[in-house]
């Protein structure tokens, strides 16, 4: 029983630290840091306004071209310094032809489809501005987003800037939208604290930027290009900063099935990234960056979902030893676990029913997140995840 108890509390500690404890610890460290640096003047260089390239990789995005171009041309940044580049390799729905009607855009197109990474590597050879800003075709940027990102690059120690992904809130969302929206709000808080401590650990592909000179061609089989690109910039000794007011808005996944498909791909890519960026696990070399990386990313993509899975049989055995219907601690904790999964099942039942009680979908979304890691692991092991564009269907 002692071994089972030890395993139980180890699993519980890892799960709590991953999803709650790290946030609490991070906030506490930030409060201490603010106290000791209360008299330090913040870095400011708001006059920095270099030429920038808004870089959009797209595959068959004709339905979004008009909206994306209208949004891009309305951004609050000097028009003569904002260069818009689309790379549309493999698109056969008329996307390149629609884009060529705009005099303010440069289009690089090849009929052959080799995947997003190949398109990015090829397109980056044409970028000659000091800063390149990556964005998705189906996301709309906040009007001041470019300027706010550029302001942070005024600090020479900053090599990458991540914007915020915002999920369009309709007030009464289905499971995918409610869960995803709440998740990203929590992620936003963690990113702000990560950036304040030292560096964000990974950028959101919907909107992020790097110094062009720091871009290195990404391996063609890479699944999470945004994560790999941004973390390699951090490996080079620069920081990744974050401004929540530089944001990209998109609708939630159409349903949890589509969200699960997206999460499985991300999870497979996350495991691939942990393997590919294994040197970042060396806390003696990377210090604070390694601590943040392991706490915020690695545990979520590796150990923690396994701990959640193993907690079920371990807690059952401990509860059975106490008496399943007794009032002992392990019995109570076992039934609380079951209650949580019943709540997740309820979320599944209500999946496509709009409701304003979004808290109902948190257990379901949490379950889907961790299930996707397990499924993503097997997909990574089998090597069956395609590198081609595979966008999840979005809510109307």
N, C-alpha and C positions, 0 to 999 in steps of 0.2 A: 504493500500500500504506500509505503514511503516514496518509492520510485514514481508511482502514479501521481501522488500529490506534488512531487517536485516538478514533474512534467506539466501537470495542470497549471501550476502557478507560473512556470516559465512561459508557457503558451499564452496565458492571460496577460502577463507583463509585456510580451512582445506585441500583442494585438493592441493593448491600451496605449503603449508608447507610440506605436506607428500612427494611430489615428487621432489620439488625443494628447498623449504625454509629450510628444515632440513639440506640438504647438504651444503647450503650457511652458515647457522648458525654454523654448525659443523666445517667447514673450518675456519671460523672467530675465533672460540674458540681455534682451534689448533694453529693458527698464534700467538695469544696472549700467549698461553702456551709455544710455542717455544721461544718467546721473553724472558719470565721470567726464562726459564730453559736453556738459551743459553750457560751457563757455566757448566752445569751439564754433567758429563761424562756418555755416554750411557752404559747400562749393557752389559757385554760381557763375554761369557763362551763358546767359540768355541771348547774347548777341551773336552766337554761333549759328551760321546759316549757310552751310556748304551745299553744293549740288548733291542731290540724292536721286537714286533710282528706285521707283516702286516696281518691284519684280513680281509678276504673277504667272505661275505655272498653271496651265489649264488643259483639260481634256474634255471636249464636247460640252462646252459651257455656254452655248448660244442663248439659253434662257436667262442667263445672268449678265451677259455682255452689256446691255443698255444700262441696267441699274448700276453695275460696277463702274462703268466709265463715267456716268453722271456723278456718282459718289466721289470718284478719284479726282475729277476735274473741279469739284467744289471744295477740295481740301484747302485748309488755310495755310498755305506755304507759297513763297514766291513762285509764280508760274514758270519763270525762266530758269528756275533751279530744280524743278520737279520733272523728272524724266520717267515716263511710263513705258514699261517693257512687258510684253506678253510672250511667253513661249508656249506654243500650242501643238507640240509634237503628237502626231497620230490623230488629231481631231479631224473628223470627217462629217460633221454635222453643220458645217458652214461657219463655225466660230472664227477662223482666220479671216474669212471674207468680210464678216461683219466688222471685225476690228480694223481692217484696212480702210474702212470708210471714215475713220477718225484721223484727222491730221495730227493729233497730239499724242499718238501712240506709235511705238516701234514694235513690229510683230516678227518674231523668229519662228518659222514653221517648217517642219519636216513631215512628210506623209507617214513615215514609219513610226510605230509606237513601241518605244523601249522602256517606258515607265517614267515617273516623275523625276527620279534621281538623274537619269541620263539627260533629261530635258534641262534640269537645273544646271548640271555641270556644263552642258553646251552653251546655255544662255548666259552664264556668268562670264564667259570669255568676251562677251560684248559689252560688259558693264565697265565703265571707266570713271564713275563718280566715287568719291571717298567713302560714301555710305550707301549700302543697298538695303532696302526694306522689303521683306517678303510678306506676301498676303495671298489669301485664297480668293478665287473668283466669286464665290458665293457668300462672302462676308463683306459687310459694309463698315467703313471706318468712321470713327468720330471725327468731326471737322478739324479739331486741333491735334489729332493724333501724330501726324508727321512732325510738327513743330515740337511737340512735347518729347518725342523720341530723340530728335536731334539735339535738344537742350542737354540731355544727359550725356551725349557724346562730347560735349564741351570738356568733360573730364577725360584726360588722356589715359587714365587707368581703365576706362570703360571700353570693352571690346564688343559687347553685345547688349542690346536692350530688348526686353520682352514687353509687349503690350498685354492687355487683358482681353480674354475671351468672355464675351457676355452672351447669355442665352436670352433670346427675346421672351419676355415674360408676358403671357396673355392673361394673367390673373387666375385662370382656371385651366391648368394644364393637365394632360394625361401623365402617366407614370414617368415616361422618359423625360419630358420637359421639367416636371417638378423636381425629380431627383437630380437631374443634370444641373439645373439652375442652382439648387442648394449646394451641390458639390463644388461648383465653380466659385461660389461666394466664399466658401471656406478656403479653397485653394488660393483665392486672391489675397486673403489675410495672411496666409503662410508665405506667399511670395513677397509681400511687403516687408514682413519681418526678416525673411531670408536676405533680401537685398540690403536691409539696414544693418544686419549683422556682418555680412561680407558679400555674398553673391547669390542670385537666384540659381537654382539647379535645373536648368532646362528652360527653353522658351516655347511658347505656344505658336504652332505653325500658322494660325490665323493672322498673326501680326507679330513679327520680330525683325530686328535689324542687326547688322554687323558692320564692322569696318571692312570694306571690300578687300583690302590687302590681306585680311586674315582668313579669307575663304580658301578652303582646301577641297579639291574634288572628293566627293563622297563615294564610297564603294557602291557599285551598281545594285547590290542586293539589299541595301539599307531600307528598313521599314519606317523608322522614325527619323527622317532627315533633319527636322527642326531640332530635335533633342541632340543628335550627334553633332550637328554643326555648332550649336551654341556651347555644348560642353567642351568641345575641342578648343574653342576660343578661350574658355576658362582654364583649360589645361595649359594654355600658352602664357598664363600669368595675368590675364585680364579678368575683369569682373563682368558679370551679367547683371544689369540693373533692370528696374521694373517701374513702370508708371501706370497705375490703374486707370488714369484718365486718358491714356492712349489706348483706345479699345477698338475691338472688332466685334460686330454684332452678327449673330446668325440664329436661325430658328433651331429648336431642339430636334432630335431625331424623331422620325414620324411615329415610332413606337419602340417598345423595349427590344423587340427582335432586331430592329435596325441598329439600336444603340449597342446591343450585345455584339453584333457583327463588327461595329466600329471598335468596341473595347477589346475584342479578341485580337484584332489587328494591332492595336496599340500595345497590348500585353505581349504579344509575340515580338513586337519591335522593342519593347522595354527589356525583355530577357536578352534579346540580341545585343542591345546597347550595353547591358551590364557585362556581357562577355567581351564586347569590343572595347569597352572603356574600363577594363579591369584594373588598369594602373591607377585609376582614381580611387580605388579602395585602399590605397596606401596612405593612411592618415599621417605617417611620419614625413611623407613627401608633400602632401597637399593640405595637411592640417585642417583648418576650418571648412574648406571646400569639401573634403572627404567626409567630415562629420555631417554636413548638411546633405550631401549626396546620399549617403547610406541611410540617414534618418528619414529623409523626405521621399526618396525614390526607390532605392534598392530593396528595402524591406517590403514595400508594397508589391514589388514585382517578383519577389522570390519567397522569402520565409513566411511572411504573415498569412497569406491565404492558406498555406499548408498548416499553419498553427490552428487556424479557424476550423479546418477540416478535421484535424486530429483531436481537437477539444471535445468533439461530440462523443466518440467512443470512450475517451479517457474520463470525461465527467460522468458518463453513464456508469462505468465500472465503479467509480467512487461513490456515486449516489446509490447504486445497487448494494454496495457494501454497508452503507449507512441505513438503507431502507428507502426505497424509491418514494414512498408516501410518508416518510418521516419529515421532521422539521429541521433536520441537520443542514449544515451549510452547503455541502456538496449537492444534496438533493434539491435544495432551493435554487442553487445556481444552474443545475441541470434543467430544471423546469423553466427557468428564465430564458435559457438558451432556446428551448423548444418554443416558448412564447414568441421570441424574436423571429424564429423561422415561420411561425404561424402568421405573424404580422407581414413577413415577406410574401407568404402565400396569398394573403389578403390583397397585397399590392398587385400581385399577378392577376387576381380575380378582377380587380378594379382597373387593370392596365389601360384599357382604352376608354375609360369613363372619365370625363372631365370632372374635376372637383377643386374646390378652393382650399380643401384641407390637405395641404401638400405634405405635412408630416407623415401621412399614411404611406407615402411612397419612399421614405428614407430607408427603411429596412430592405425593401425590395431592390432599390438601386444599389445599396451596399452589397447585397447578396450577388447581384449581377456583376458588380465590379470585381468581386473576388472569384466568382465563377469564371469570368473572362480570363483571369490570370492562369487558372488551371488549364482551361481550354487552349489559351494562347501558348502555354508551355509545350503542349503536345503538338500544336501546329508548328512551332519553332523547331522542335526535335525532328519532325517529319519533313521540314523544309517545304511545306505546302502553301505558305503564304505568298501570294503574288506581290511583286513590287509595283505593278501597274495601278493607276488610279482606281480606287474602289470606294467611292464616296457613299456614305449611308444616306438613305432617303430621309429628307427633312420634312418636318411638319409644314403644312400649308399655311 
